[in-house]
Amino acid sequence: MADLPERDRLTGALRRGSVKKNVAAIHVSGKLTLLQRKLSNVLLLNAYDTLTTRSAHAIDARTLCQMVGYNSNDMETLKASLRGLAETVAEWNMLDETGREEWGISSLLAYAKLKDGVCEYGYSAALAEKLHDPKVFALINLDIQRRFTSGHALALYENCFRFVRTGSTGWWSLELFRRLMGVDGSAYYESYKHLNAKIIKPAVAEVNRTSDIVVTPETRKRGRQVAEIRFLIARNPQLSILNIDDGEGLRTGPVYARLRALGASDRLARQWLRDHGEADVAAKLDYVDGREGVRSPVGYLTAVLSEAQTPVEEPVSEPDPGSRADQLKRVQGIIAGRSPTQRDADRRLFAAQLDTPEARGDFERHGWMSPRNARAIIAFWRELQPDAFDAP
């Protein structure tokens, strides 16, 4: 198994103080279907903030179905996918701080259950500890994940993305690579010619076309036979065109730096910038800076930004504007009851459905109170939680 070098460090929300472990990647069976692999990533993202402090995690089942891209009423497919995750083994092999080797296996999900429209699930304590370490397991951008149509391509992306900061996966034996792609045990893919034509080339092409990284395979022979493979990894220059932001872009601006200096957390600063836009947040910062005797600048700024999200008056030509504003208020109530991770996922899911730069720009500036996208926002939340709009 390829090791992540000790010098590798993550930035931003996933930064740790001093990680001295020489950590190897967790390998998960590539025999997961595309749907199961997407589901696994969504569940991990939803649970990540409390992965090591809670044994049970929950997410709205309809939201879960929507996020992985299938019919939100198809509970049988969801059950089958959860069953597959519980039957899938994750394996790790790493060195601890004293240099002692640790090998372990765990089912990918310890349990899962569906009740009253909610999916509850949990991880084993040992696996939760490994998944929560960002040097061991990288969170996958869900906007990018939704673009994949091949399970092999998504598997390749996951196993390469965790090494994006080192620029290479390191050398894998073909035996390990076949296992990661889910084709171990197949006599057909024992031939490198077949493996390359049917698995490697199509997967590389989709990763490079679809995602935020570009991968280049290299092989090493033993005698005449290809024995090992590695993938060189670079950031995709088309990233800006794809309009995908995992939060890193927001952290580079001067407004983000001002928010952090004021005492705002990384997550809160990025949320404000996504919801209101840099120009609006900068103006509110200037307003707060001009007020004397403010004991809690972050609390004061929270109040100022909340006031800025009151519903915008609808044009006269729009029918029944009062009803529209009331529905948007209900949307705010729904969002207030969701976890930060779920709110992040909701925004990504909705933004991926916007097909014009104007619509996306208005949503980035105004968030869920976006005047241009009001109808689409209400339709989106009616689909996710129709009962919330039926209540008086």
C-alpha positions as CSV (number, residue, x, y, z in Angstrom):
1,M,0.0,0.0,0.0
2,A,1.2,3.5,-0.9
3,D,2.2,5.7,2.1
4,L,1.4,9.4,2.3
5,P,4.6,11.2,3.1
6,E,4.9,12.7,6.6
7,R,5.5,16.2,5.2
8,D,2.1,16.3,3.7
9,R,-0.2,18.7,5.5
10,L,-3.8,19.8,4.9
11,T,-5.0,23.3,5.1
12,G,-8.1,25.1,6.3
13,A,-10.9,23.3,8.1
14,L,-9.1,19.9,8.0
15,R,-5.8,21.1,9.4
16,R,-4.4,19.3,12.4
17,G,-1.8,20.5,14.8
18,S,1.2,18.1,14.4
19,V,0.5,14.9,12.7
20,K,3.5,12.7,13.1
21,K,2.1,9.4,11.9
22,N,3.3,7.8,8.7
23,V,-0.2,7.0,7.3
24,A,-1.3,4.7,4.6
25,A,-4.5,5.0,2.7
26,I,-7.6,3.1,3.7
27,H,-8.5,0.7,0.8
28,V,-12.2,0.0,0.2
29,S,-13.3,-2.7,-2.1
30,G,-13.8,-1.4,-5.6
31,K,-16.7,-3.8,-6.0
32,L,-19.1,-1.1,-4.7
33,T,-21.5,0.0,-7.4
34,L,-21.4,3.6,-8.5
35,L,-24.5,4.3,-6.5
36,Q,-23.1,2.7,-3.3
37,R,-19.8,4.6,-3.7
38,K,-21.6,7.9,-4.0
39,L,-23.8,7.0,-1.0
40,S,-20.8,6.1,1.1
41,N,-19.3,9.6,0.4
42,V,-22.5,11.4,1.2
43,L,-22.9,9.5,4.5
44,L,-19.3,10.3,5.5
45,L,-19.6,14.0,4.7
46,N,-22.8,14.2,6.7
47,A,-21.2,12.5,9.7
48,Y,-17.8,14.0,9.5
49,D,-18.1,16.8,12.1
50,T,-19.1,14.4,14.8
51,L,-17.5,11.2,13.5
52,T,-15.5,10.5,16.7
53,T,-17.9,12.0,19.2
54,R,-21.1,10.2,18.2
55,S,-21.8,6.6,17.5
56,A,-25.0,7.3,15.5
57,H,-25.6,9.8,12.7
58,A,-28.8,10.7,10.9
59,I,-29.8,12.3,7.6
60,D,-33.2,12.8,5.9
61,A,-33.8,9.8,3.6
62,R,-35.2,12.0,0.8
63,T,-32.2,14.3,1.0
64,L,-29.9,11.3,0.9
65,C,-31.6,9.9,-2.2
66,Q,-31.5,13.3,-4.0
67,M,-27.9,13.9,-3.2
68,V,-26.7,10.6,-4.8
69,G,-29.0,11.2,-7.8
70,Y,-31.9,8.7,-7.7
71,N,-35.6,8.7,-7.1
72,S,-36.3,10.0,-3.6
73,N,-39.2,7.6,-3.2
74,D,-37.2,4.5,-4.1
75,M,-36.5,3.2,-0.6
76,E,-35.9,-0.3,-1.8
77,T,-32.8,0.8,-3.8
78,L,-31.6,2.8,-0.8
79,K,-32.0,-0.3,1.4
80,A,-30.1,-2.4,-1.0
81,S,-27.3,0.1,-1.2
82,L,-27.0,0.4,2.6
83,R,-27.0,-3.4,2.8
84,G,-24.1,-3.4,0.3
85,L,-22.1,-0.9,2.4
86,A,-22.6,-2.9,5.6
87,E,-21.2,-6.0,3.7
88,T,-18.2,-4.2,2.3
89,V,-14.8,-4.4,4.1
90,A,-12.4,-1.4,4.6
91,E,-8.8,-2.4,5.2
92,W,-5.9,-0.3,6.5
93,N,-2.3,-0.8,7.3
94,M,-0.2,2.0,8.9
95,L,2.5,2.9,11.4
96,D,1.7,4.5,14.7
97,E,3.8,7.2,16.4
98,T,6.3,4.6,17.7
99,G,6.7,2.9,14.4
100,R,4.6,-0.1,15.2
101,E,2.5,-1.5,12.4
102,E,-1.2,-1.5,12.7
103,W,-3.4,-3.6,10.4
104,G,-7.2,-3.6,10.6
105,I,-10.4,-4.3,8.9
106,S,-14.0,-3.1,9.5
107,S,-17.3,-3.2,7.7
108,L,-17.8,0.2,5.9
109,L,-21.0,0.7,7.9
110,A,-21.5,-0.8,11.4
111,Y,-25.3,-0.5,11.0
112,A,-28.0,1.4,9.2
113,K,-31.8,1.8,9.7
114,L,-34.7,3.6,8.1
115,K,-37.5,5.0,10.3
116,D,-40.0,7.8,9.8
117,G,-38.2,9.1,6.7
118,V,-34.8,9.3,8.5
119,C,-31.7,7.2,7.8
120,E,-29.7,6.5,10.9
121,Y,-26.3,4.8,10.6
122,G,-23.0,4.3,12.4
123,Y,-19.4,3.3,11.9
124,S,-17.2,1.1,14.1
125,A,-15.1,3.1,16.5
126,A,-11.9,1.9,14.9
127,L,-12.9,2.9,11.4
128,A,-14.4,6.3,12.5
129,E,-11.0,7.2,14.0
130,K,-9.3,6.5,10.7
131,L,-11.9,8.1,8.5
132,H,-11.8,11.3,10.6
133,D,-8.0,11.8,10.0
134,P,-7.7,13.9,6.9
135,K,-4.3,12.4,6.1
136,V,-5.9,9.0,5.9
137,F,-9.2,9.7,4.1
138,A,-10.0,12.7,1.9
139,L,-13.6,14.0,1.7
140,I,-14.9,14.0,-1.9
141,N,-16.5,17.1,-3.4
142,L,-20.1,16.0,-4.0
143,D,-20.6,18.4,-6.9
144,I,-17.8,16.5,-8.7
145,Q,-19.1,13.1,-7.6
146,R,-22.5,13.6,-9.2
147,R,-20.8,14.1,-12.6
148,F,-19.4,10.5,-12.7
149,T,-21.2,7.9,-14.7
150,S,-18.7,5.0,-14.2
151,G,-18.0,3.3,-10.9
152,H,-14.5,2.5,-12.0
153,A,-13.8,6.2,-12.8
154,L,-15.2,7.3,-9.4
155,A,-13.1,4.6,-7.7
156,L,-10.0,5.8,-9.5
157,Y,-10.8,9.4,-8.6
158,E,-11.2,8.6,-4.9
159,N,-8.0,6.7,-4.7
160,C,-6.0,9.4,-6.6
161,F,-7.6,12.5,-4.9
162,R,-6.3,11.6,-1.5
163,F,-2.7,12.0,-2.9
164,V,-3.4,15.3,-4.8
165,R,-1.0,17.3,-2.5
166,T,1.9,14.8,-3.1
167,G,1.4,14.6,-6.9
168,S,1.5,10.8,-7.1
169,T,-0.2,7.8,-5.7
170,G,3.1,5.9,-5.4
171,W,3.6,2.5,-7.0
172,W,0.7,0.0,-6.6
173,S,1.0,-3.6,-7.5
174,L,-1.4,-4.6,-10.2
175,E,-3.0,-7.0,-7.7
176,L,-3.8,-4.1,-5.4
177,F,-5.0,-1.9,-8.3
178,R,-7.4,-4.6,-9.5
179,R,-8.8,-4.9,-6.0
180,L,-9.3,-1.1,-5.8
181,M,-11.1,-1.2,-9.2
182,G,-13.2,-4.2,-8.1
183,V,-12.0,-6.6,-10.8
184,D,-9.9,-8.9,-8.7
185,G,-10.8,-12.5,-9.2
186,S,-11.5,-12.0,-12.9
187,A,-9.3,-14.1,-15.2
188,Y,-10.1,-11.6,-18.0
189,Y,-8.4,-8.7,-16.2
190,E,-5.3,-10.8,-15.3
191,S,-4.1,-9.6,-18.7
192,Y,-2.7,-6.1,-18.5
193,K,-3.8,-5.5,-22.1
194,H,-7.5,-6.1,-21.2
195,L,-7.1,-4.2,-17.9
196,N,-5.7,-1.2,-19.7
197,A,-8.2,-1.2,-22.5
198,K,-11.4,-1.8,-20.5
199,I,-10.6,-0.2,-17.1
200,I,-7.6,2.1,-17.0
201,K,-8.0,4.1,-20.2
202,P,-11.8,4.8,-19.9
203,A,-11.5,5.6,-16.2
204,V,-8.6,8.0,-16.7
205,A,-10.5,9.7,-19.6
206,E,-13.6,10.3,-17.4
207,V,-11.6,11.5,-14.4
208,N,-9.7,14.0,-16.6
209,R,-12.9,15.2,-18.3
210,T,-15.1,15.3,-15.3
211,S,-13.2,16.2,-12.2
212,D,-10.9,18.7,-10.6
213,I,-7.8,16.6,-11.1
214,V,-5.8,15.3,-14.1
215,V,-4.3,11.8,-13.7
216,T,-1.5,10.3,-15.8
217,P,-0.8,6.5,-15.5
218,E,2.8,5.2,-15.5
219,T,3.8,1.5,-15.4
220,R,6.8,-0.4,-14.3
221,K,7.7,-3.8,-15.7
222,R,9.2,-6.9,-14.1
223,G,10.8,-8.6,-17.1
224,R,8.4,-8.3,-20.0
225,Q,5.3,-8.1,-17.8
226,V,3.8,-4.9,-16.3
227,A,3.9,-5.4,-12.6
228,E,3.2,-2.0,-11.0
229,I,1.2,1.1,-11.8
230,R,1.1,4.6,-10.4
231,F,-0.8,7.8,-11.3
232,L,0.7,11.3,-11.4
233,I,-1.8,13.8,-10.2
234,A,-2.2,17.5,-11.0
235,R,-5.0,20.0,-10.5
236,N,-7.3,20.3,-13.5
237,P,-6.9,23.7,-15.2
238,Q,-10.6,23.5,-16.1
239,L,-11.6,23.8,-12.5
240,S,-12.6,27.4,-12.8
241,I,-14.7,26.6,-15.9
242,L,-16.5,23.8,-14.0
243,N,-17.3,26.4,-11.3
244,I,-16.5,24.0,-8.5
245,D,-15.4,25.4,-5.1
246,D,-14.5,23.1,-2.2
247,G,-13.9,26.2,0.1
248,E,-10.2,26.7,-0.8
249,G,-11.0,29.6,-3.2
250,L,-13.0,31.4,-0.5
251,R,-10.0,31.2,1.9
252,T,-7.7,33.2,-0.4
253,G,-9.5,36.5,-0.4
254,P,-8.9,39.5,1.8
255,V,-12.5,39.5,3.2
256,Y,-12.0,36.0,4.5
257,A,-8.8,37.1,6.2
258,R,-10.7,40.0,7.8
259,L,-13.4,37.7,9.1
260,R,-10.9,35.3,10.6
261,A,-9.0,38.1,12.2
262,L,-12.3,39.3,13.7
263,G,-12.7,35.8,15.3
264,A,-15.1,34.1,12.9
265,S,-14.5,30.4,12.5
266,D,-13.4,29.0,9.2
267,R,-16.8,27.3,8.5
268,L,-18.8,30.5,9.5
269,A,-16.5,32.8,7.4
270,R,-17.0,30.6,4.3
271,Q,-20.7,30.3,4.8
272,W,-21.1,34.1,5.0
273,L,-19.0,34.5,1.9
274,R,-21.1,31.9,0.0
275,D,-24.4,33.3,1.2
276,H,-23.8,37.0,0.8
277,G,-20.8,37.4,-1.6
278,E,-17.5,39.2,-0.8
279,A,-18.7,42.7,-1.6
280,D,-21.8,42.5,0.7
281,V,-19.7,41.0,3.6
282,A,-17.0,43.6,3.1
283,A,-19.6,46.4,3.4
284,K,-21.0,44.8,6.6
285,L,-17.5,44.5,8.0
286,D,-16.9,48.2,7.4
287,Y,-20.2,48.9,9.1
288,V,-19.2,46.9,12.2
289,D,-15.7,48.5,12.2
290,G,-17.4,51.9,12.4
291,R,-19.4,51.0,15.5
292,E,-17.8,51.8,18.8
293,G,-18.2,49.6,22.0
294,V,-19.0,46.4,20.2
295,R,-18.2,43.6,22.7
296,S,-18.8,40.7,20.3
297,P,-17.9,41.7,16.7
298,V,-18.8,38.2,15.4
299,G,-22.2,38.2,17.2
300,Y,-22.9,41.7,15.9
301,L,-21.9,40.8,12.4
302,T,-24.2,37.7,12.6
303,A,-27.1,40.0,13.4
304,V,-26.3,42.4,10.7
305,L,-26.0,39.7,8.0
306,S,-29.2,38.0,9.2
307,E,-31.1,41.3,8.8
308,A,-29.7,41.5,5.3
309,Q,-31.5,38.2,4.4
310,T,-35.0,39.5,4.8
311,P,-37.2,38.7,1.7
312,V,-36.8,40.9,-1.3
313,E,-40.0,42.5,-2.6
314,E,-41.3,40.8,-5.7
315,P,-42.0,42.7,-8.9
316,V,-45.5,44.0,-9.3
317,S,-46.0,41.6,-12.3
318,E,-45.5,38.6,-10.1
319,P,-48.7,37.0,-8.8
320,D,-49.3,36.9,-5.0
321,P,-45.9,38.1,-3.8
322,G,-46.9,37.8,-0.1
323,S,-47.4,34.1,-0.6
324,R,-43.9,33.8,-2.2
325,A,-42.3,35.6,0.7
326,D,-44.1,33.4,3.2
327,Q,-42.8,30.3,1.4
328,L,-39.3,31.6,1.5
329,K,-39.6,32.2,5.2
330,R,-40.6,28.6,5.6
331,V,-37.5,27.6,3.6
332,Q,-35.5,29.6,6.2
333,G,-37.2,27.7,9.0
334,I,-36.4,24.3,7.4
335,I,-32.7,25.3,6.9
336,A,-32.4,26.5,10.5
337,G,-33.3,23.0,11.7
338,R,-30.6,21.3,9.6
339,S,-27.0,20.6,10.6
340,P,-24.1,22.7,9.1
341,T,-23.0,19.8,7.0
342,Q,-26.5,19.2,5.7
343,R,-26.9,22.9,4.9
344,D,-23.6,22.8,2.9
345,A,-24.8,19.7,1.0
346,D,-28.2,21.4,0.3
347,R,-26.5,24.4,-1.2
348,R,-24.3,22.3,-3.4
349,L,-27.2,20.2,-4.6
350,F,-29.3,23.1,-5.5
351,A,-26.5,25.1,-7.1
352,A,-25.7,22.1,-9.4
353,Q,-29.2,22.5,-10.9
354,L,-28.8,26.1,-11.9
355,D,-28.0,26.3,-15.6
356,T,-27.2,30.0,-16.2
357,P,-24.4,32.2,-14.8
358,E,-27.0,34.8,-13.8
359,A,-28.9,32.3,-11.7
360,R,-25.8,31.0,-10.1
361,G,-24.5,34.5,-9.4
362,D,-27.7,35.5,-7.8
363,F,-27.8,32.4,-5.6
364,E,-24.1,33.1,-4.5
365,R,-25.0,36.6,-3.5
366,H,-28.4,36.1,-1.8
367,G,-28.4,32.4,-0.9
368,W,-31.8,30.9,-0.2
369,M,-33.4,34.4,-0.4
370,S,-32.3,34.7,-4.1
371,P,-35.1,36.7,-5.9
372,R,-34.1,35.3,-9.3
373,N,-34.3,31.7,-8.1
374,A,-37.3,32.0,-5.7
375,R,-39.5,29.7,-7.7
376,A,-36.8,27.1,-8.2
377,I,-35.9,27.3,-4.5
378,I,-39.5,26.7,-3.4
379,A,-39.8,23.8,-5.8
380,F,-36.5,22.3,-4.6
381,W,-37.6,22.3,-0.9
382,R,-41.2,21.2,-1.8
383,E,-39.6,18.1,-3.3
384,L,-37.4,17.5,-0.2
385,Q,-39.9,18.3,2.5
386,P,-43.4,18.8,1.1
387,D,-45.0,18.5,4.6
388,A,-43.2,21.6,5.7
389,F,-45.3,23.7,3.3
390,D,-48.6,22.0,4.1
391,A,-48.4,23.1,7.8
392,P,-50.4,26.2,8.7
